[in-house]
Every structure is written in C-alpha cells, then in structure tokens.
C-alpha cells in the first residue's frame, strides 16, 4: 500500500508535497504522533486539509482576478471612449477648418471687390464735388455778370432822361457800352440795323449831347428815337433778367441732381463700409475658428495617441495577469485532482486492511542530529510566521527524506524569490500608476482653475468692450442728429435766402417800372437846375428815393446770395467733418465688435475645453478607483509581506545549510 501511495504522489507537483507535509504538522500531527491511530487515516486527514487550503486559495485568487478584470474592463471602456471622442473631434474639426479656411479666402476676395466699389463710388463723389464746385463758380460769375448788365442797362435807362445823378453820364455810358459790346451778337440777332445805329449814336459820348439826332434838345424832338433806344434798352434788361432766371433755375436743378447723386452714392458707400465691417468680422471669426480648430486637432491627436498607448499597456498588463491566473488555476486544479486521487487510494479497502496492522509505521522517525536541528529551525520559523509549509518540511526532515526535502526547500526558495520579485514589480507599477494618476489629476485640475480665471478676465474685457461700443453708438447717434439738424437748418436758410433774393429782384423790377414812368414826366430836369432856379419839383424826391430803394434792394439781394453761398460752404464743411467722424467712429465700432467676437469665441472655446478636461478628470478618478481595488492590498502590506517572505527564505536557507 505504501508503494502504491508513493506511485500516486510522484506525478503531483512539488507544491503538493509541501502542502501535504505542511498539514502534517499544522493539523492533526502538530502534536505528538499517536501511532495507535491508522497511519493512512492520518494522511487522508492531511490531504483533506490540503484540499481545503487549495479551495480557499482558489477563491482568494478568483477574487483578486475579478478585481483585475473589473479594472481592465473599466480602463478599456474609458480609453476606448476617449479614442472614439477624439476621432469624432478630429473629423468634425478637420471639416470645420477646411470650411472656415475656404470661407476666409472667399471673404478676402469679396472684401477686395467691396474696397474697389467703395473707392469707385468715393472717386465718383470726388469728381462730382469738383464738377459742382466749378459749376457753382461759373454760375456765380454768370450771375454777377448778368446782374451787372441789368444794373448797367437800368442806370442807362435812368440816365437816358437825365435823372441819374449818382454816376456821371460818361460812367453810365461806359458801362452800357461794355454791356452792348459783350452782348452785340445777341443784340444783332434781335434788332434792325437802323435800331442799332440809333443805339450806337446814343452810346457816343459828347459833351453837348448826342450827335445827329439831338436826343437832349427837347422832349418833343426826341420822342421817336428816344423811345426806340429806351425800348431796346428795356428789351436788353428783360433778356438779361430772363437769362438770370434761367441760370438760377438751371443751377437749382444742378444742385438738386448733385445732392441726389451724393445721397445715392453716400448710401452705397455707407452700405459698402457696413458690409466691409461685417465681412471683416466674419473673416476674423473664421480665422479664430481655424486657429482653435487646429489646436483642437492637435489636442485630439495627442489625447488619442495617449489613450491608445495606455490602452495597449493596459491590455498587455491584463493579458499577462489573465495568463498568470489561468496558469495558477490550471496548476491548482491539477493539484486538487491529484489530492482527490490520493484520498481515493488511501481510503480503499486494501489501505484500510494494511493500516490495521500495528507493525506498519507510515512515518519513519529516525533522524540524524543535523536533520533534527534543521527540522527544529523550520518548525519554529513556521509557527512564528504561520507558514505551514515550513512545519511540513520539518516533519519530512524528521522522517529522514533529506534529498526530497532539500529539493523542496530549493523549490520553495525559488518560488518565494519569484514572489518577492513579482510583488516588488507590482508595488512599483502601482506606485507609478498612482503617481502618474495624481500628476495628471493635478495638471488637469490646475488647467481647470486657470481656464476659470481666464474666462473671468475675458468676461470683464467683454463687458468693457461692450461699454465702449455702447458709448461709440451713442456718439454715432449724436453725430447723425447733428447732421440731420444741420441739413434742416441749411434747407431752411437756403429757402430764406432764395426767397429774399427773389423778393429783392421783384422789388428792383417794380422800382424800375415806377422810375421809368416818373422819368417820362421829369425828363430833362436836373437837381442842379432845380436848385439854381429854386424851382420846386415834387416828384424829384420820389425819384431819388426810388433809386436809393432799388440800390438797397440790389445790395440786399447780393447779400442774400452771398450769405447763401457762405451757408452752403459752411454746411458742406460741417457735413464733411461729421462724415469723417461718423466713418472713424463706425470703424472703431467694427474693430471693437471684432475684439468682442474674438473674446466671446475664446470664452466658448475655453468652456468647451473645460468640458473635455472635466471628462478626463472623471476618467482619471475612475482609473484611480480601479487602481485602489487592484493595488491597495499590495501597497499597504508591501513591507510586511516582504519582511515575512524574507524571513521565510532565510529560514529555508538556514535549514538547507544545516542539512548534510
């Protein structure tokens, strides 16, 4: 039976032998052996104890493996999620960068075209302003010339009857001669040769009157020719008045057309500038999105690479752990099978029959002094450390199995050394994982705090920019109100000046008609004659008053036109200054709007990154929780387990040294 048991135990791994002898001392045989009991029953008890230990070890190993599998599953899910999110972000941001880049190029072309259109419209306005300035200058010259002509002809009509004393006859005739010479072509087309000859004779300056016809020799003698010349002069005055009216009407039309052109082109320029501001802001937004998109692509690429690297390391680590668990489980199952088979053999009928013979002793207790010392050392260490394997070895030494015990000791020492090494590696790996996790968590937390602070600063800047934009918009509103008020004032002044000038022209015409009527009555009577003869001329004072009123009317009309010109120039200057200020302020609003948009984009981007960082912090927290499950026992008990295992190895070395 003993030989049969030995044959069954030989295929079992060395660890089975160690566990067997472990239970010999720790279990029933830990006390003094009672050889009155059946030796096979004692072995069966030992084997049953080994089976329980193996099952307990399997349960603990399974629990550790379950923790490891949970960590592996969590790590794989987290890193796979990060990889998927990074790939999605890479895809969306790559598409966005291409779209915004194309948008920026398109806006650049559109802005160039807008700049050309604005420049063309402004050039048109500048040319129109130069042309209108020349037209106004020409009109002013023509208006002055026509008024001078009207005044010269009117003075001549007054002098014709000898009633004008404000200017000498030679001066009046000289002015009239210049008027006739400058307008001779027009006069020729409207008069006969005889009429022109009468007019030319009238214009010849003589100290004693006019030659040939004797215009001043008496009213009766000059009635025919005088009326002809007077009619010609009156016709010239009427023509000049008509020409003046036409010139004024034409200038009014030109002024209206110019204002319409300025308004239309001004609207186009304003609309173009508004589009430029809008498109520049769109371009700036697109540029900022391209920059942030490229940063996102870089960040997503890095996150994906880190996640892939971590996932690869975790998968390798998990595969190694699973392989170790599978190896241990297989060895343990083989050991359990062997133990079961040994129990069956030792529990057979033959074994029971053989075990009833008192002469048969299963344990050989003979030993040498050295083996006894080694056995005592192993037993003492085993009891102190709670290592039943050492106690089992001490029992085997007492049985005299030196070679197998030495082999077992060496095997245990190799296994313990490997366990020491594996535990050191796992402890270092766990500590490194904890350090990396803590460092990453601190880094991400610091990034979150910095982002929060930066967002706060940006929001303050946005508020400041919004306040500045609001202030600038208020200035624009004030400028537009000033422009509107100036336009209304200019329109009112122009209406008043035009009305005043028209009133003065009508006044002059009425005065000329009244003066012409009175001149026919008081013709030939001079102020000198009246004074020398002390004659009383009742109508003479009226004549002089009419002349003075006409001169006042002419002066007021000229002053009204001059004031209107000054008002127009002042209005144009003020309008130009307001337009420049509006343009500058509008540009400032556009620039600050771009700054605001960029700041808002930065805030949105920072918030989005904070969300990504928050996800990473959650992933790090989950990883840390899994690390605690996998590593807490090893890290917390590392020194104690290393010391206990070291003492065990030392005891084995001492026992091995004692053995022969």
PyMOL commands that set and color helices and strands:
alter all, ss='L'
color gray80, all
select helices_A, chain A and resi 2-10+14-26+28-30+39-160+169-182+184-190+193-203+223-346+349-355+369-385+388-399+402-521+527-532+538-636+638-658
alter helices_A, ss='H'
color red, helices_A
deselect
rebuild
show_as cartoon
